Amino acid sequence: MTADPDRLARMVRRVQAQARVPALAAALHRADRPLWTCEVGGTGSDADLGPGTRFRIGSVTKTFTSVLVMQCRDDGLLDLDDPIGRHLALPAHGELTVRRLLSHTAGLQREPYGDVWDTLRAPGADELVAELARAERVLPTGRRYHYSNLGMALLGRLVGELRGGAWAEVLTERVLTPLGLAATSVTPGPAAATGFLVDAYSDEAHPEPPTDFGAIAPAAQLWSTATDMARWAAFLADPVTLDPAGAVLAPASLDEMRWPLTTTDETLWAAGFGLGLILVPYPDRVVHVGHDGAMPGFLAAVYGRRGGDGTAGAMGCAVLGSSGTAAEVFDLPHRLLAASAEHDPADVPPWRPGEPAPGPLRGMLGRWWGEGFEYVFSWHDGALRARGADDPAGKPPAVFAPVPDAPDVFRTVAGREVGELLRLTRDEHGTVVRLHWATYRFTRRQEAFDRYDFRAG
């Protein structure tokens, strides 16, 4: 159990009491500590509330569908810039790309045609496609973020088509089983909590009707436990720790999913959206990555933490509640993650001496000037690195990898100018006298662009 568990439990209990949530379950996953869980309230049925209680997780389901789409991309079954109609026979909107649908920037209307949330009757697979021509493109593609359950439903159908099976079957085989998420499924199971609408002006809690979302399942169908979802959040934040072999998804592909493609609110810029993932930035280069969920009678928030001092490996938190109106649920995992990192920070590993830089690079380490600014090139953890001399301590360095069969040429693989080349120029004695990084000239002394040397002048 994490240090100071009473602090975290009190935060959960306060939200359950003040927001009047019939059942509230929270879990915190860290690679360096035992799993922490807390449950408050009752399930609304004969089952006891505990770590095994399932809740509806709503749109957190979208993160699973998004990972399945990225698996298809990595396996060469699609390109993210393919129009979805290249792989699915659709009567309309086939020109929308997979990437736009994943990032909710396709402009497609929010829900399938009809009043789904009024009737609580979701279309079947054939009906979804048959009615697609009646669904609107409410915004120009790429104009801005516009959330679409319909778009994610189409992506789920795409996954099933490419894999030759139903979306739920593919999900179980390719994600849930490999990651050990045995309590996550499309059905509630016997130990599920009842979802409620809590009356605004009394203590009445009215049970919400159970719903099956048919062809919209890839957007919102799943049930799970806080324990499973904390593990899922940890995977989204740190796949290398939970899936070192990349059996579910390559870490580089999750890096791609976590890159912000749009902001969810242009007036606040408080959150971004990547490929199927919500990104919430915090000071000191911390970001929480995951998704919220809402279904009749249920709210869920599932986020992993990356970056910042005190953040542990595979750090994820889930909060699941059986009230459809307790918005405080959405903020709680962020506060639990922050409190855990602050009051029980990850251990600081000791520094140990490592291997020296390769001989041909030793003479070029140290300070260089480019564009009028000073940079420091160094060798750490088996790689050439560079950072601005005045960069804040928490800013990641640029990291370089040798280009095969090209002596003194490196590719920037992380940080500033990622993707660009670094070229070393040597004099007749083999000394590195100039660098060109992203074509910009770097020299040992500060120079203007016309190469005027201030120290010599």
C-alpha positions in Angstrom: 0.0 0.0 0.0 1.2 3.5 -0.8 2.5 5.6 2.0 -0.1 7.7 3.9 -3.1 5.8 2.5 -5.4 7.6 4.9 -4.8 10.9 3.0 -5.9 9.3 -0.2 -8.8 7.5 1.4 -10.1 10.7 2.9 -10.1 12.4 -0.5 -12.2 9.6 -1.8 -14.6 9.6 1.1 -15.0 13.3 0.9 -16.1 13.2 -2.7 -18.4 10.3 -2.1 -20.1 12.2 0.7 -20.2 15.7 -0.7 -21.1 14.7 -4.3 -23.6 12.1 -3.0 -22.3 9.1 -5.0 -24.1 5.8 -4.0 -20.9 3.8 -4.8 -17.5 5.2 -5.4 -14.4 3.0 -6.1 -10.8 4.3 -6.6 -7.6 2.5 -7.4 -4.0 3.7 -7.7 -1.4 1.7 -9.6 2.3 2.2 -9.3 5.2 0.1 -10.4 7.1 0.8 -7.1 4.2 0.2 -4.6 1.5 -2.3 -3.9 -1.9 -1.5 -5.5 -4.0 0.9 -3.5 -7.8 0.7 -3.5 -10.7 2.4 -1.7 -14.4 1.8 -2.0 -17.2 3.8 -0.3 -20.9 3.2 -0.3 -23.0 0.3 -1.5 -23.7 -1.3 -4.9 -27.5 -0.9 -4.8 -27.9 -4.7 -5.0 -27.2 -7.7 -2.8 -23.6 -7.7 -3.8 -21.0 -6.1 -1.5 -19.0 -3.2 -2.7 -15.3 -4.1 -3.1 -12.4 -4.1 -5.5 -14.2 -6.6 -7.7 -17.3 -4.5 -8.2 -17.9 -3.5 -11.9 -19.0 -0.1 -13.0 -20.0 1.2 -16.5 -16.9 3.1 -17.8 -18.6 4.7 -20.8 -16.3 6.6 -23.1 -13.2 5.2 -21.5 -14.1 2.4 -23.9 -12.8 4.7 -26.7 -9.2 4.3 -25.5 -9.4 0.6 -26.1 -10.9 1.0 -29.5 -8.2 3.5 -30.3 -5.4 1.1 -29.3 -7.0 -1.6 -31.5 -6.9 0.8 -34.5 -3.2 1.6 -33.8 -2.5 -2.2 -33.7 -4.1 -2.4 -37.2 -1.8 0.4 -38.3 1.3 -1.2 -36.9 0.4 -4.5 -38.5 0.1 -2.8 -41.9 -3.7 -3.2 -42.3 -4.3 0.5 -42.7 -2.6 3.9 -42.7 -3.9 6.6 -40.4 -4.4 8.9 -43.3 -6.5 6.4 -45.2 -10.1 7.4 -45.8 -12.2 4.9 -43.8 -14.1 4.1 -47.0 -11.0 2.4 -48.4 -11.6 -0.4 -45.9 -15.4 -0.2 -45.2 -18.3 -0.1 -47.7 -20.1 3.0 -46.4 -23.0 5.0 -48.1 -21.6 8.3 -46.9 -18.6 9.9 -45.1 -16.2 7.3 -46.5 -13.7 10.1 -47.3 -13.1 10.9 -43.6 -9.7 9.7 -42.5 -8.9 7.3 -39.7 -6.7 9.9 -38.1 -9.4 12.6 -38.1 -11.9 10.1 -36.6 -9.5 9.1 -33.9 -8.8 12.7 -32.9 -12.4 13.9 -33.2 -11.5 16.4 -35.9 -13.5 14.8 -38.7 -16.5 17.1 -38.2 -18.9 14.2 -38.0 -22.0 14.7 -35.9 -21.8 13.5 -32.3 -24.3 10.6 -32.4 -25.8 8.2 -34.9 -28.9 9.4 -36.7 -32.0 9.4 -34.4 -32.6 10.2 -30.8 -30.4 7.6 -29.2 -30.3 9.2 -25.8 -34.0 9.8 -25.7 -35.1 6.3 -26.7 -32.0 4.5 -25.3 -32.2 2.3 -28.3 -28.9 2.0 -30.1 -28.7 1.0 -33.8 -27.5 -2.5 -34.8 -24.5 -2.9 -37.0 -26.5 -2.9 -40.3 -28.7 -0.1 -39.2 -25.7 2.1 -38.3 -24.4 1.8 -41.8 -27.8 2.1 -43.5 -28.6 5.4 -41.7 -25.1 6.9 -42.1 -26.1 9.0 -45.1 -28.6 10.8 -42.8 -25.8 11.8 -40.4 -24.4 15.2 -40.9 -20.9 16.6 -41.3 -21.5 19.4 -38.8 -18.1 21.1 -39.3 -15.5 21.1 -42.1 -13.0 18.4 -41.6 -10.0 19.5 -39.6 -11.7 22.8 -38.5 -11.7 22.0 -34.8 -12.4 19.4 -32.1 -15.9 17.9 -32.2 -16.5 14.8 -30.1 -18.2 12.0 -32.0 -19.5 8.7 -30.7 -20.5 7.9 -34.2 -17.0 8.3 -35.5 -15.6 5.9 -32.8 -18.4 3.4 -33.6 -17.2 3.4 -37.2 -13.7 2.8 -36.1 -14.8 -0.2 -34.0 -16.5 -1.6 -37.1 -13.3 -1.0 -39.0 -11.3 -3.0 -36.5 -13.7 -5.9 -36.7 -13.7 -5.9 -40.5 -9.9 -5.9 -40.7 -9.5 -8.6 -38.1 -12.3 -10.8 -39.3 -14.2 -10.8 -36.0 -16.6 -8.9 -33.8 -15.1 -5.8 -32.0 -15.6 -7.4 -28.6 -13.9 -10.6 -29.6 -10.9 -8.7 -31.0 -10.7 -6.6 -27.9 -10.6 -9.5 -25.6 -8.0 -11.4 -27.6 -5.7 -8.6 -28.4 -5.9 -6.3 -25.4 -7.8 -7.5 -22.3 -6.2 -11.0 -22.1 -2.6 -9.9 -22.8 -2.8 -7.2 -20.1 -4.6 -9.3 -17.6 -7.7 -7.1 -17.5 -10.0 -10.1 -16.6 -12.7 -7.9 -15.0 -13.3 -5.8 -18.1 -16.0 -6.9 -20.4 -19.0 -5.7 -22.5 -21.4 -7.1 -19.9 -21.8 -6.1 -16.2 -21.5 -9.5 -14.7 -23.1 -10.6 -11.4 -21.2 -8.2 -9.0 -21.9 -4.9 -10.8 -23.0 -1.7 -9.2 -26.4 -0.2 -10.0 -26.3 3.2 -11.7 -28.4 6.0 -10.2 -29.6 9.5 -10.9 -29.4 11.3 -7.5 -32.1 13.9 -7.1 -30.8 17.4 -7.0 -33.1 18.5 -4.1 -33.6 15.3 -2.0 -31.7 12.2 -1.0 -33.6 10.0 -3.5 -31.4 7.9 -5.8 -33.4 6.6 -8.8 -32.0 3.6 -10.6 -31.2 4.2 -14.2 -32.2 1.6 -16.8 -29.6 -0.8 -18.1 -28.6 -0.2 -21.7 -26.9 -2.1 -24.4 -25.3 0.2 -27.0 -25.3 -2.2 -29.9 -23.2 -0.9 -32.8 -22.1 2.1 -30.6 -20.4 -0.4 -28.3 -16.8 0.6 -29.4 -17.5 4.1 -28.0 -19.1 3.4 -24.7 -20.1 -0.2 -23.9 -17.5 -1.5 -21.4 -17.8 -2.4 -17.7 -14.8 -2.7 -15.4 -13.4 -2.4 -12.0 -11.3 0.5 -10.6 -8.4 -2.0 -10.2 -8.4 -3.0 -13.9 -8.8 0.6 -15.0 -5.9 1.8 -12.9 -3.7 -0.8 -14.6 -5.0 0.3 -18.0 -4.2 3.9 -17.1 -0.7 2.9 -16.1 -0.3 1.1 -19.4 -1.4 4.2 -21.4 1.2 6.3 -19.5 4.1 3.8 -19.3 3.7 0.8 -21.7 7.4 -0.1 -21.4 6.9 -1.1 -17.7 3.6 -3.0 -18.1 4.2 -4.4 -21.6 8.0 -4.5 -22.1 7.8 -6.8 -25.1 5.2 -4.5 -26.9 2.8 -7.4 -27.2 -0.2 -5.1 -27.1 1.2 -2.0 -28.6 4.7 -0.6 -29.4 5.7 2.2 -27.0 6.4 4.4 -30.0 2.8 4.0 -31.1 1.5 5.1 -27.7 3.9 8.0 -27.9 2.1 8.9 -31.1 -1.3 8.5 -29.5 -0.3 10.9 -26.7 0.9 13.7 -29.0 -1.7 16.5 -28.8 -3.4 17.1 -32.2 -6.0 19.6 -31.0 -7.3 21.4 -28.0 -10.7 20.5 -26.6 -11.6 24.1 -25.8 -10.0 27.0 -27.7 -10.9 29.5 -24.9 -9.2 27.6 -22.1 -6.5 25.4 -23.6 -6.8 23.3 -20.4 -6.8 19.9 -22.2 -5.7 18.5 -25.5 -6.7 15.4 -27.6 -4.4 13.0 -29.3 -5.3 9.8 -31.1 -8.1 8.6 -28.9 -6.7 10.0 -25.7 -7.4 13.1 -23.5 -4.2 15.0 -22.4 -4.3 17.2 -19.4 -1.2 19.3 -18.8 0.1 20.4 -15.4 3.1 22.5 -14.3 6.6 21.1 -14.3 6.0 19.2 -17.5 3.5 16.8 -16.0 0.7 15.4 -18.2 -2.2 13.1 -17.3 -3.3 10.9 -20.2 -6.5 8.9 -20.4 -10.3 9.5 -20.7 -13.5 10.3 -18.9 -16.7 8.3 -19.3 -20.4 9.0 -18.7 -23.4 6.7 -19.1 -26.8 6.7 -17.5 -26.1 6.3 -13.8 -22.3 6.1 -14.0 -19.3 8.4 -14.3 -15.7 7.3 -14.7 -12.3 9.0 -15.0 -9.1 7.0 -15.9 -5.7 8.7 -16.2 -2.0 7.8 -16.1 0.7 10.3 -15.0 3.8 11.1 -17.0 6.7 13.4 -16.2 7.5 15.6 -13.2 9.5 15.1 -10.0 8.1 12.3 -7.9 6.2 10.5 -10.6 6.6 6.7 -10.4 6.8 4.3 -13.2 3.5 2.8 -14.4 1.5 5.3 -12.4 -2.3 5.2 -13.1 -5.5 6.0 -11.3 -9.1 5.2 -11.8 -12.2 6.6 -10.1 -15.6 4.9 -10.9 -18.9 6.1 -9.5 -22.5 5.0 -9.6 -24.0 8.5 -10.0 -24.6 10.1 -13.4 -24.3 13.6 -12.1 -21.4 13.7 -9.6 -19.0 15.7 -11.8 -16.4 15.7 -8.9 -15.6 12.2 -10.0 -13.8 13.6 -13.1 -11.4 15.7 -11.0 -10.6 13.1 -8.3 -8.0 10.9 -10.1 -6.0 13.9 -11.0 -5.9 15.0 -7.4 -5.1 11.4 -6.2 -2.2 11.2 -8.7 -0.8 14.6 -7.7 -1.1 13.8 -4.0 0.6 10.4 -4.4 3.5 12.0 -6.3 3.9 14.8 -3.8 3.5 12.9 -0.5 4.9 9.5 -1.6 7.4 10.4 -4.4 9.1 7.8 -6.4 12.5 6.8 -5.0 15.5 8.6 -6.5 17.8 6.0 -8.0 21.5 6.5 -7.3 23.7 7.7 -10.1 26.4 5.2 -11.1 29.4 5.6 -13.5 28.8 4.4 -17.0 30.7 3.7 -20.2 32.7 6.6 -21.7 31.7 8.2 -24.9 33.1 6.5 -28.1 36.5 7.8 -29.0 35.5 9.8 -32.1 32.9 11.7 -30.1 34.9 12.6 -27.0 36.5 15.7 -28.5 33.2 17.2 -29.6 31.4 17.1 -26.2 30.9 20.3 -24.3 29.6 23.7 -25.3 28.6 24.8 -28.8 26.9 27.9 -30.2 24.1 28.0 -32.7 21.7 30.8 -33.7 23.4 32.9 -31.1 22.5 30.6 -28.2 24.7 28.2 -26.3 24.1 24.4 -26.2 25.8 21.6 -24.3 26.5 18.3 -26.0 27.1 15.3 -23.8 27.1 11.5 -23.6 24.8 9.9 -21.1 23.1 6.5 -21.0 24.8 5.3 -24.1 23.6 8.1 -26.4 24.7 11.5 -27.6 22.5 14.3 -26.2 22.1 18.1 -26.4 20.3 20.7 -24.4 20.2 24.5 -24.3 22.7 25.8 -21.7 19.8 27.8 -20.1 17.1 25.0 -20.4 15.2 24.3 -17.1 16.2 21.2 -15.4 13.0 19.3 -16.2 13.2 19.9 -20.0 14.1 16.7 -21.8 17.3 16.8 -23.9 17.6 16.1 -27.6 18.8 12.6 -28.2 20.7 11.4 -31.2 21.2 8.0 -32.9 23.9 7.2 -35.5 22.8 7.0 -39.1 23.9 3.6 -40.4 26.7 3.7 -43.0 27.1 7.5 -42.6 30.0 8.4 -40.4 29.6 11.5 -38.3 25.9 11.8 -39.1 23.2 11.3 -36.5 19.4 11.4 -36.5 17.6 13.3 -33.7 15.3 10.7 -32.2 13.8 12.6 -29.2 13.5 16.2 -28.0 14.2 19.4 -29.9 14.4 19.0 -33.7 13.3 15.4 -33.6 13.7 13.7 -37.0 16.4 16.2 -38.1 20.0 15.3 -39.0 23.1 16.3 -37.0 26.3 16.4 -39.1 29.8 16.7 -37.7 32.6 18.4 -39.7 36.2 17.6 -38.9 39.4 19.3 -39.9 42.5 17.6 -41.3 43.5 16.4 -37.8 40.1 14.8 -37.2 38.9 17.4 -34.8 35.2 18.3 -34.9 35.2 22.0 -35.8 31.6 22.5 -36.9 28.2 21.0 -36.4 25.1 21.3 -38.6 21.9 20.5 -36.8 18.7 20.8 -38.8 21.0 22.6 -41.3 21.8 25.3 -38.7 25.6 26.0 -38.1 27.0 25.3 -34.6 30.5 26.5 -33.7 32.7 26.5 -30.6 32.5 30.3 -30.3 29.5 32.6 -30.7 29.1 33.8 -34.3 26.6 35.9 -36.1 25.0 34.4 -39.2 27.6 36.2 -41.3 30.2 34.4 -39.2 31.5 37.6 -37.5 33.4 36.5 -34.4 32.7 38.8 -31.5 35.7 37.7 -29.5 38.1 38.3 -32.4 36.5 41.6 -33.4 
